[in-house]
Amino acid sequence: MGKYVTIGKIEVHLGFIVMTFVILLLSTVLALTYYTKTIDHQASITTDGKVQTYLDASCTQLLDSHNWGTFNTSSGDYTESFDFCLKNEGNVAVNVTWTASNFTSYDETDMQFKTSKWTLYLAKIEESEVKVRPENDTAPDKVHLSSGQGIQLKFYLTALDSSSPEDYAFKTSFNSKDS
């Protein structure tokens, strides 16, 4: 009635072979899931009014989104950085603030957004890197741009060691205010 395969001198039902193969395949996938923690991430950048984001320092390639790729935390915290340029496209000087969505809190001391699995902060790249406090247009760590001026910035995104696999998405926004 059923289909059998002879292996050596033993007849084995074809369904048993298929079921064994599926169990082995699922076990392998499950083992990889538990022993290699990878986290995919998608982020996008939006701008407001007079500022624009660019991929390059010469401000010729517009930046609307960035895929951070896969973060593997099997050996501890995993940090990636992303350089970009922010340019004042308006006719007057502006102070620029920024914020990030989909994070559960902001750590004022470390100047970074946080979830239980991720941290994010922004730095100005000058002679040395200086963290930029979000939503602060009056402190020394603000971003001030003259008309037509561009500045190099860098995001640092970290997937924490204790993270289980997940896909994560967030947005960052830059808002300009005349200075």
Secondary structure, DSSP 8 states (H G I E B T S, - for coil): ---EEEETTEEEEHHHHHHHHHHHHHHHHHHHHHHS-EEEEEEEEEE-TTEEEESSTTS-SB--EEEEEEEE-TTS-EEEEEEEEEEE-SSS-EEEEEEESS-SEEETTTTEEE-SSEEEEEEEESSSEEE--TT-SSSTTSEEE-TT-EEEEEEEEEE-TT----EEEEEEEEEEEE-
